[in-house]
Amino acid sequence: MNRLASKVYKIRALCNHPVHEAYKTANNDYGNTIKKPKVAHWMAFLEGMTGRELWTTNRYISNPVSDGGKQCIPTLKVTDRDRHGYR
């Protein structure tokens, strides 16, 4: 996949070159190859859950979708305006 991506990048100016279509097909196949086991794993988890896992699953489903990893940087506030030349 990486070698094909490298070839596509090198000839990015040639829009009609067949390697672009090959890359697109390979990229879609790769994505589908990842999605299928994820769905199978989730279905197996749902079918085999018991007790505590039921509450965990409910939490997964009911929580709103978020970025999960974004850092929270608070807004900077000026505490002493005279010291920093603000008036």
PDB file as gemmi writes it, atoms N, CA and C in Angstrom:
CRYST1    1.000    1.000    1.000  90.00  90.00  90.00 P 1                      
ATOM      1  N   MET A   1       0.823  -1.185   0.000  1.00  0.00           N  
ATOM      2  CA  MET A   1       0.000   0.000   0.000  1.00  0.00           C  
ATOM      3  C   MET A   1       0.869   1.251   0.000  1.00  0.00           C  
ATOM      4  N   ASN A   2       1.929   1.258   0.827  1.00  0.00           N  
ATOM      5  CA  ASN A   2       2.807   2.421   0.890  1.00  0.00           C  
ATOM      6  C   ASN A   2       3.576   2.633  -0.404  1.00  0.00           C  
ATOM      7  N   ARG A   3       3.993   1.552  -1.045  1.00  0.00           N  
ATOM      8  CA  ARG A   3       4.719   1.679  -2.309  1.00  0.00           C  
ATOM      9  C   ARG A   3       3.811   2.244  -3.394  1.00  0.00           C  
ATOM     10  N   LEU A   4       2.569   1.794  -3.397  1.00  0.00           N  
ATOM     11  CA  LEU A   4       1.612   2.293  -4.369  1.00  0.00           C  
ATOM     12  C   LEU A   4       1.316   3.771  -4.112  1.00  0.00           C  
ATOM     13  N   ALA A   5       1.198   4.155  -2.865  1.00  0.00           N  
ATOM     14  CA  ALA A   5       0.970   5.558  -2.516  1.00  0.00           C  
ATOM     15  C   ALA A   5       2.158   6.415  -2.946  1.00  0.00           C  
ATOM     16  N   SER A   6       3.353   5.882  -2.809  1.00  0.00           N  
ATOM     17  CA  SER A   6       4.540   6.607  -3.228  1.00  0.00           C  
ATOM     18  C   SER A   6       4.540   6.835  -4.736  1.00  0.00           C  
ATOM     19  N   LYS A   7       4.151   5.806  -5.486  1.00  0.00           N  
ATOM     20  CA  LYS A   7       4.078   5.944  -6.948  1.00  0.00           C  
ATOM     21  C   LYS A   7       3.040   6.986  -7.345  1.00  0.00           C  
ATOM     22  N   VAL A   8       1.900   6.948  -6.681  1.00  0.00           N  
ATOM     23  CA  VAL A   8       0.836   7.912  -6.983  1.00  0.00           C  
ATOM     24  C   VAL A   8       1.328   9.328  -6.704  1.00  0.00           C  
ATOM     25  N   TYR A   9       2.039   9.509  -5.615  1.00  0.00           N  
ATOM     26  CA  TYR A   9       2.530  10.838  -5.269  1.00  0.00           C  
ATOM     27  C   TYR A   9       3.543  11.335  -6.306  1.00  0.00           C  
ATOM     28  N   LYS A  10       4.408  10.447  -6.768  1.00  0.00           N  
ATOM     29  CA  LYS A  10       5.442  10.846  -7.724  1.00  0.00           C  
ATOM     30  C   LYS A  10       4.847  11.293  -9.057  1.00  0.00           C  
ATOM     31  N   ILE A  11       3.732  10.685  -9.442  1.00  0.00           N  
ATOM     32  CA  ILE A  11       3.118  11.063 -10.724  1.00  0.00           C  
ATOM     33  C   ILE A  11       1.765  11.743 -10.502  1.00  0.00           C  
ATOM     34  N   ARG A  12       1.675  12.533  -9.456  1.00  0.00           N  
ATOM     35  CA  ARG A  12       0.421  13.204  -9.131  1.00  0.00           C  
ATOM     36  C   ARG A  12      -0.024  14.195 -10.195  1.00  0.00           C  
ATOM     37  N   ALA A  13       0.886  14.668 -11.038  1.00  0.00           N  
ATOM     38  CA  ALA A  13       0.522  15.611 -12.090  1.00  0.00           C  
ATOM     39  C   ALA A  13      -0.181  14.927 -13.264  1.00  0.00           C  
ATOM     40  N   LEU A  14      -0.012  13.623 -13.411  1.00  0.00           N  
ATOM     41  CA  LEU A  14      -0.642  12.871 -14.509  1.00  0.00           C  
ATOM     42  C   LEU A  14      -1.949  12.260 -14.009  1.00  0.00           C  
ATOM     43  N   CYS A  15      -3.024  12.997 -14.153  1.00  0.00           N  
ATOM     44  CA  CYS A  15      -4.309  12.591 -13.579  1.00  0.00           C  
ATOM     45  C   CYS A  15      -4.886  11.321 -14.196  1.00  0.00           C  
ATOM     46  N   ASN A  16      -4.600  11.057 -15.442  1.00  0.00           N  
ATOM     47  CA  ASN A  16      -5.211   9.913 -16.134  1.00  0.00           C  
ATOM     48  C   ASN A  16      -4.359   8.651 -16.088  1.00  0.00           C  
ATOM     49  N   HIS A  17      -3.302   8.649 -15.327  1.00  0.00           N  
ATOM     50  CA  HIS A  17      -2.432   7.467 -15.237  1.00  0.00           C  
ATOM     51  C   HIS A  17      -3.165   6.347 -14.499  1.00  0.00           C  
ATOM     52  N   PRO A  18      -3.031   5.099 -14.979  1.00  0.00           N  
ATOM     53  CA  PRO A  18      -3.765   3.978 -14.369  1.00  0.00           C  
ATOM     54  C   PRO A  18      -3.383   3.678 -12.916  1.00  0.00           C  
ATOM     55  N   VAL A  19      -2.227   4.124 -12.449  1.00  0.00           N  
ATOM     56  CA  VAL A  19      -1.832   3.836 -11.078  1.00  0.00           C  
ATOM     57  C   VAL A  19      -2.761   4.543 -10.081  1.00  0.00           C  
ATOM     58  N   HIS A  20      -3.362   5.659 -10.479  1.00  0.00           N  
ATOM     59  CA  HIS A  20      -4.298   6.353  -9.593  1.00  0.00           C  
ATOM     60  C   HIS A  20      -5.533   5.500  -9.313  1.00  0.00           C  
ATOM     61  N   GLU A  21      -6.042   4.855 -10.344  1.00  0.00           N  
ATOM     62  CA  GLU A  21      -7.207   3.974 -10.160  1.00  0.00           C  
ATOM     63  C   GLU A  21      -6.834   2.740  -9.344  1.00  0.00           C  
ATOM     64  N   ALA A  22      -5.639   2.210  -9.576  1.00  0.00           N  
ATOM     65  CA  ALA A  22      -5.183   1.054  -8.804  1.00  0.00           C  
ATOM     66  C   ALA A  22      -5.041   1.410  -7.332  1.00  0.00           C  
ATOM     67  N   TYR A  23      -4.516   2.603  -7.053  1.00  0.00           N  
ATOM     68  CA  TYR A  23      -4.378   3.053  -5.666  1.00  0.00           C  
ATOM     69  C   TYR A  23      -5.742   3.224  -5.006  1.00  0.00           C  
ATOM     70  N   LYS A  24      -6.675   3.823  -5.731  1.00  0.00           N  
ATOM     71  CA  LYS A  24      -8.009   4.023  -5.185  1.00  0.00           C  
ATOM     72  C   LYS A  24      -8.665   2.691  -4.850  1.00  0.00           C  
ATOM     73  N   THR A  25      -8.540   1.721  -5.736  1.00  0.00           N  
ATOM     74  CA  THR A  25      -9.105   0.390  -5.503  1.00  0.00           C  
ATOM     75  C   THR A  25      -8.433  -0.285  -4.305  1.00  0.00           C  
ATOM     76  N   ALA A  26      -7.116  -0.219  -4.243  1.00  0.00           N  
ATOM     77  CA  ALA A  26      -6.380  -0.836  -3.135  1.00  0.00           C  
ATOM     78  C   ALA A  26      -6.730  -0.166  -1.811  1.00  0.00           C  
ATOM     79  N   ASN A  27      -6.886   1.138  -1.817  1.00  0.00           N  
ATOM     80  CA  ASN A  27      -7.223   1.865  -0.601  1.00  0.00           C  
ATOM     81  C   ASN A  27      -8.627   1.486  -0.119  1.00  0.00           C  
ATOM     82  N   ASN A  28      -9.575   1.376  -1.027  1.00  0.00           N  
ATOM     83  CA  ASN A  28     -10.928   0.959  -0.657  1.00  0.00           C  
ATOM     84  C   ASN A  28     -10.952  -0.468  -0.124  1.00  0.00           C  
ATOM     85  N   ASP A  29     -10.192  -1.352  -0.770  1.00  0.00           N  
ATOM     86  CA  ASP A  29     -10.120  -2.736  -0.301  1.00  0.00           C  
ATOM     87  C   ASP A  29      -9.514  -2.818   1.101  1.00  0.00           C  
ATOM     88  N   TYR A  30      -8.497  -2.022   1.337  1.00  0.00           N  
ATOM     89  CA  TYR A  30      -7.852  -1.983   2.656  1.00  0.00           C  
ATOM     90  C   TYR A  30      -8.843  -1.517   3.720  1.00  0.00           C  
ATOM     91  N   GLY A  31      -9.594  -0.473   3.419  1.00  0.00           N  
ATOM     92  CA  GLY A  31     -10.591   0.029   4.358  1.00  0.00           C  
ATOM     93  C   GLY A  31     -11.667  -0.996   4.661  1.00  0.00           C  
ATOM     94  N   ASN A  32     -12.133  -1.685   3.624  1.00  0.00           N  
ATOM     95  CA  ASN A  32     -13.150  -2.717   3.822  1.00  0.00           C  
ATOM     96  C   ASN A  32     -12.599  -3.899   4.604  1.00  0.00           C  
ATOM     97  N   THR A  33     -11.318  -4.215   4.398  1.00  0.00           N  
ATOM     98  CA  THR A  33     -10.685  -5.310   5.132  1.00  0.00           C  
ATOM     99  C   THR A  33     -10.631  -5.000   6.628  1.00  0.00           C  
ATOM    100  N   ILE A  34     -10.506  -3.738   6.976  1.00  0.00           N  
ATOM    101  CA  ILE A  34     -10.490  -3.342   8.380  1.00  0.00           C  
ATOM    102  C   ILE A  34     -11.902  -3.312   8.957  1.00  0.00           C  
ATOM    103  N   LYS A  35     -12.864  -2.830   8.183  1.00  0.00           N  
ATOM    104  CA  LYS A  35     -14.236  -2.684   8.677  1.00  0.00           C  
ATOM    105  C   LYS A  35     -14.893  -4.026   8.989  1.00  0.00           C  
ATOM    106  N   LYS A  36     -14.673  -5.022   8.157  1.00  0.00           N  
ATOM    107  CA  LYS A  36     -15.338  -6.322   8.347  1.00  0.00           C  
ATOM    108  C   LYS A  36     -14.996  -6.972   9.689  1.00  0.00           C  
ATOM    109  N   PRO A  37     -13.731  -7.074  10.085  1.00  0.00           N  
ATOM    110  CA  PRO A  37     -13.441  -7.657  11.404  1.00  0.00           C  
ATOM    111  C   PRO A  37     -13.965  -6.814  12.561  1.00  0.00           C  
ATOM    112  N   LYS A  38     -14.005  -5.481  12.393  1.00  0.00           N  
ATOM    113  CA  LYS A  38     -14.555  -4.632  13.446  1.00  0.00           C  
ATOM    114  C   LYS A  38     -16.028  -4.948  13.680  1.00  0.00           C  
ATOM    115  N   VAL A  39     -16.775  -5.059  12.595  1.00  0.00           N  
ATOM    116  CA  VAL A  39     -18.201  -5.361  12.712  1.00  0.00           C  
ATOM    117  C   VAL A  39     -18.392  -6.750  13.308  1.00  0.00           C  
ATOM    118  N   ALA A  40     -17.602  -7.714  12.852  1.00  0.00           N  
ATOM    119  CA  ALA A  40     -17.707  -9.075  13.379  1.00  0.00           C  
ATOM    120  C   ALA A  40     -17.381  -9.112  14.873  1.00  0.00           C  
ATOM    121  N   HIS A  41     -16.359  -8.383  15.283  1.00  0.00           N  
ATOM    122  CA  HIS A  41     -15.986  -8.344  16.701  1.00  0.00           C  
ATOM    123  C   HIS A  41     -17.101  -7.703  17.534  1.00  0.00           C  
ATOM    124  N   TRP A  42     -17.672  -6.605  17.050  1.00  0.00           N  
ATOM    125  CA  TRP A  42     -18.740  -5.930  17.777  1.00  0.00           C  
ATOM    126  C   TRP A  42     -19.960  -6.838  17.916  1.00  0.00           C  
ATOM    127  N   MET A  43     -20.311  -7.531  16.840  1.00  0.00           N  
ATOM    128  CA  MET A  43     -21.467  -8.435  16.884  1.00  0.00           C  
ATOM    129  C   MET A  43     -21.208  -9.581  17.862  1.00  0.00           C  
ATOM    130  N   ALA A  44     -20.003 -10.128  17.848  1.00  0.00           N  
ATOM    131  CA  ALA A  44     -19.668 -11.200  18.782  1.00  0.00           C  
ATOM    132  C   ALA A  44     -19.726 -10.692  20.225  1.00  0.00           C  
ATOM    133  N   PHE A  45     -19.275  -9.472  20.445  1.00  0.00           N  
ATOM    134  CA  PHE A  45     -19.327  -8.879  21.777  1.00  0.00           C  
ATOM    135  C   PHE A  45     -20.779  -8.708  22.227  1.00  0.00           C  
ATOM    136  N   LEU A  46     -21.634  -8.200  21.338  1.00  0.00           N  
ATOM    137  CA  LEU A  46     -23.036  -7.985  21.686  1.00  0.00           C  
ATOM    138  C   LEU A  46     -23.757  -9.298  21.986  1.00  0.00           C  
ATOM    139  N   GLU A  47     -23.455 -10.333  21.207  1.00  0.00           N  
ATOM    140  CA  GLU A  47     -24.113 -11.627  21.399  1.00  0.00           C  
ATOM    141  C   GLU A  47     -23.647 -12.332  22.666  1.00  0.00           C  
ATOM    142  N   GLY A  48     -22.415 -12.103  23.080  1.00  0.00           N  
ATOM    143  CA  GLY A  48     -21.868 -12.839  24.215  1.00  0.00           C  
ATOM    144  C   GLY A  48     -21.790 -12.057  25.508  1.00  0.00           C  
ATOM    145  N   MET A  49     -22.390 -10.873  25.553  1.00  0.00           N  
ATOM    146  CA  MET A  49     -22.246 -10.058  26.758  1.00  0.00           C  
ATOM    147  C   MET A  49     -23.134 -10.547  27.899  1.00  0.00           C  
ATOM    148  N   THR A  50     -22.622 -10.318  29.096  1.00  0.00           N  
ATOM    149  CA  THR A  50     -23.353 -10.698  30.296  1.00  0.00           C  
ATOM    150  C   THR A  50     -23.179  -9.611  31.346  1.00  0.00           C  
ATOM    151  N   GLY A  51     -24.093  -9.500  32.267  1.00  0.00           N  
ATOM    152  CA  GLY A  51     -24.031  -8.646  33.444  1.00  0.00           C  
ATOM    153  C   GLY A  51     -23.384  -7.295  33.276  1.00  0.00           C  
ATOM    154  N   ARG A  52     -22.148  -7.192  33.726  1.00  0.00           N  
ATOM    155  CA  ARG A  52     -21.438  -5.916  33.740  1.00  0.00           C  
ATOM    156  C   ARG A  52     -21.203  -5.385  32.327  1.00  0.00           C  
ATOM    157  N   GLU A  53     -20.981  -6.269  31.387  1.00  0.00           N  
ATOM    158  CA  GLU A  53     -20.753  -5.851  30.004  1.00  0.00           C  
ATOM    159  C   GLU A  53     -21.983  -5.174  29.418  1.00  0.00           C  
ATOM    160  N   LEU A  54     -23.148  -5.517  29.930  1.00  0.00           N  
ATOM    161  CA  LEU A  54     -24.387  -4.887  29.481  1.00  0.00           C  
ATOM    162  C   LEU A  54     -24.347  -3.390  29.785  1.00  0.00           C  
ATOM    163  N   TRP A  55     -23.891  -3.021  30.958  1.00  0.00           N  
ATOM    164  CA  TRP A  55     -23.811  -1.611  31.334  1.00  0.00           C  
ATOM    165  C   TRP A  55     -22.718  -0.897  30.536  1.00  0.00           C  
ATOM    166  N   THR A  56     -21.619  -1.575  30.284  1.00  0.00           N  
ATOM    167  CA  THR A  56     -20.553  -0.989  29.478  1.00  0.00           C  
ATOM    168  C   THR A  56     -21.041  -0.712  28.068  1.00  0.00           C  
ATOM    169  N   THR A  57     -21.764  -1.663  27.504  1.00  0.00           N  
ATOM    170  CA  THR A  57     -22.306  -1.494  26.159  1.00  0.00           C  
ATOM    171  C   THR A  57     -23.292  -0.345  26.120  1.00  0.00           C  
ATOM    172  N   ASN A  58     -24.126  -0.242  27.127  1.00  0.00           N  
ATOM    173  CA  ASN A  58     -25.073   0.862  27.187  1.00  0.00           C  
ATOM    174  C   ASN A  58     -24.341   2.205  27.210  1.00  0.00           C  
ATOM    175  N   ARG A  59     -23.235   2.267  27.939  1.00  0.00           N  
ATOM    176  CA  ARG A  59     -22.448   3.496  28.008  1.00  0.00           C  
ATOM    177  C   ARG A  59     -21.835   3.823  26.641  1.00  0.00           C  
ATOM    178  N   TYR A  60     -21.348   2.803  25.913  1.00  0.00           N  
ATOM    179  CA  TYR A  60     -20.788   3.022  24.574  1.00  0.00           C  
ATOM    180  C   TYR A  60     -21.845   3.597  23.641  1.00  0.00           C  
ATOM    181  N   ILE A  61     -23.028   3.037  23.701  1.00  0.00           N  
ATOM    182  CA  ILE A  61     -24.076   3.411  22.765  1.00  0.00           C  
ATOM    183  C   ILE A  61     -24.690   4.763  23.117  1.00  0.00           C  
ATOM    184  N   SER A  62     -24.875   5.056  24.395  1.00  0.00           N  
ATOM    185  CA  SER A  62     -25.617   6.249  24.787  1.00  0.00           C  
ATOM    186  C   SER A  62     -24.773   7.517  24.887  1.00  0.00           C  
ATOM    187  N   ASN A  63     -23.447   7.411  24.989  1.00  0.00           N  
ATOM    188  CA  ASN A  63     -22.610   8.604  25.065  1.00  0.00           C  
ATOM    189  C   ASN A  63     -22.541   9.292  23.711  1.00  0.00           C  
ATOM    190  N   PRO A  64     -22.516  10.623  23.697  1.00  0.00           N  
ATOM    191  CA  PRO A  64     -22.386  11.333  22.429  1.00  0.00           C  
ATOM    192  C   PRO A  64     -20.992  11.127  21.849  1.00  0.00           C  
ATOM    193  N   VAL A  65     -20.900  11.175  20.544  1.00  0.00           N  
ATOM    194  CA  VAL A  65     -19.628  10.990  19.868  1.00  0.00           C  
ATOM    195  C   VAL A  65     -18.788  12.244  20.068  1.00  0.00           C  
ATOM    196  N   SER A  66     -17.529  12.048  20.411  1.00  0.00           N  
ATOM    197  CA  SER A  66     -16.621  13.175  20.581  1.00  0.00           C  
ATOM    198  C   SER A  66     -15.262  12.791  20.025  1.00  0.00           C  
ATOM    199  N   ASP A  67     -14.359  13.731  20.020  1.00  0.00           N  
ATOM    200  CA  ASP A  67     -13.028  13.449  19.499  1.00  0.00           C  
ATOM    201  C   ASP A  67     -12.208  12.590  20.453  1.00  0.00           C  
ATOM    202  N   GLY A  68     -12.509  12.612  21.740  1.00  0.00           N  
ATOM    203  CA  GLY A  68     -11.894  11.714  22.699  1.00  0.00           C  
ATOM    204  C   GLY A  68     -10.447  11.981  23.030  1.00  0.00           C  
ATOM    205  N   GLY A  69      -9.665  12.513  22.124  1.00  0.00           N  
ATOM    206  CA  GLY A  69      -8.259  12.721  22.402  1.00  0.00           C  
ATOM    207  C   GLY A  69      -7.826  14.160  22.320  1.00  0.00           C  
ATOM    208  N   LYS A  70      -8.720  15.059  22.008  1.00  0.00           N  
ATOM    209  CA  LYS A  70      -8.351  16.457  21.860  1.00  0.00           C  
ATOM    210  C   LYS A  70      -7.972  17.045  23.218  1.00  0.00           C  
ATOM    211  N   GLN A  71      -6.891  17.753  23.220  1.00  0.00           N  
ATOM    212  CA  GLN A  71      -6.442  18.401  24.447  1.00  0.00           C  
ATOM    213  C   GLN A  71      -7.312  19.610  24.724  1.00  0.00           C  
ATOM    214  N   CYS A  72      -7.604  19.838  25.954  1.00  0.00           N  
ATOM    215  CA  CYS A  72      -8.389  21.000  26.360  1.00  0.00           C  
ATOM    216  C   CYS A  72      -7.434  22.077  26.853  1.00  0.00           C  
ATOM    217  N   ILE A  73      -7.318  23.159  26.092  1.00  0.00           N  
ATOM    218  CA  ILE A  73      -6.449  24.254  26.477  1.00  0.00           C  
ATOM    219  C   ILE A  73      -7.347  25.389  26.946  1.00  0.00           C  
ATOM    220  N   PRO A  74      -7.248  25.778  28.198  1.00  0.00           N  
ATOM    221  CA  PRO A  74      -8.124  26.829  28.696  1.00  0.00           C  
ATOM    222  C   PRO A  74      -7.763  28.184  28.087  1.00  0.00           C  
ATOM    223  N   THR A  75      -8.738  29.066  28.030  1.00  0.00           N  
ATOM    224  CA  THR A  75      -8.517  30.412  27.536  1.00  0.00           C  
ATOM    225  C   THR A  75      -7.630  31.168  28.515  1.00  0.00           C  
ATOM    226  N   LEU A  76      -6.649  31.865  27.979  1.00  0.00           N  
ATOM    227  CA  LEU A  76      -5.739  32.631  28.826  1.00  0.00           C  
ATOM    228  C   LEU A  76      -6.444  33.875  29.337  1.00  0.00           C  
ATOM    229  N   LYS A  77      -6.214  34.197  30.589  1.00  0.00           N  
ATOM    230  CA  LYS A  77      -6.833  35.360  31.202  1.00  0.00           C  
ATOM    231  C   LYS A  77      -5.753  36.261  31.784  1.00  0.00           C  
ATOM    232  N   VAL A  78      -5.947  37.562  31.643  1.00  0.00           N  
ATOM    233  CA  VAL A  78      -5.021  38.534  32.222  1.00  0.00           C  
ATOM    234  C   VAL A  78      -5.483  38.805  33.641  1.00  0.00           C  
ATOM    235  N   THR A  79      -4.608  38.572  34.597  1.00  0.00           N  
ATOM    236  CA  THR A  79      -4.983  38.765  35.995  1.00  0.00           C  
ATOM    237  C   THR A  79      -4.540  40.119  36.526  1.00  0.00           C  
ATOM    238  N   ASP A  80      -3.449  40.662  35.996  1.00  0.00           N  
ATOM    239  CA  ASP A  80      -2.932  41.945  36.472  1.00  0.00           C  
ATOM    240  C   ASP A  80      -2.703  42.840  35.263  1.00  0.00           C  
ATOM    241  N   ARG A  81      -3.690  43.668  34.930  1.00  0.00           N  
ATOM    242  CA  ARG A  81      -3.612  44.494  33.729  1.00  0.00           C  
ATOM    243  C   ARG A  81      -2.507  45.552  33.825  1.00  0.00           C  
ATOM    244  N   ASP A  82      -2.277  46.140  34.984  1.00  0.00           N  
ATOM    245  CA  ASP A  82      -1.265  47.196  35.135  1.00  0.00           C  
ATOM    246  C   ASP A  82       0.135  46.653  34.887  1.00  0.00           C  
ATOM    247  N   ARG A  83       0.384  45.471  35.310  1.00  0.00           N  
ATOM    248  CA  ARG A  83       1.717  44.862  35.200  1.00  0.00           C  
ATOM    249  C   ARG A  83       2.111  44.604  33.753  1.00  0.00           C  
ATOM    250  N   HIS A  84       1.128  44.333  32.884  1.00  0.00           N  
ATOM    251  CA  HIS A  84       1.420  43.993  31.495  1.00  0.00           C  
ATOM    252  C   HIS A  84       1.218  45.168  30.547  1.00  0.00           C  
ATOM    253  N   GLY A  85       1.019  46.375  31.062  1.00  0.00           N  
ATOM    254  CA  GLY A  85       0.898  47.549  30.221  1.00  0.00           C  
ATOM    255  C   GLY A  85      -0.500  47.802  29.703  1.00  0.00           C  
ATOM    256  N   TYR A  86      -1.484  47.076  30.183  1.00  0.00           N  
ATOM    257  CA  TYR A  86      -2.858  47.303  29.768  1.00  0.00           C  
ATOM    258  C   TYR A  86      -3.489  48.354  30.677  1.00  0.00           C  
ATOM    259  N   ARG A  87      -4.269  49.220  30.131  1.00  0.00           N  
ATOM    260  CA  ARG A  87      -4.965  50.212  30.952  1.00  0.00           C  
ATOM    261  C   ARG A  87      -6.343  50.438  30.458  1.00  0.00           C  
TER     262      ARG A  87                                                      
END                                                                             
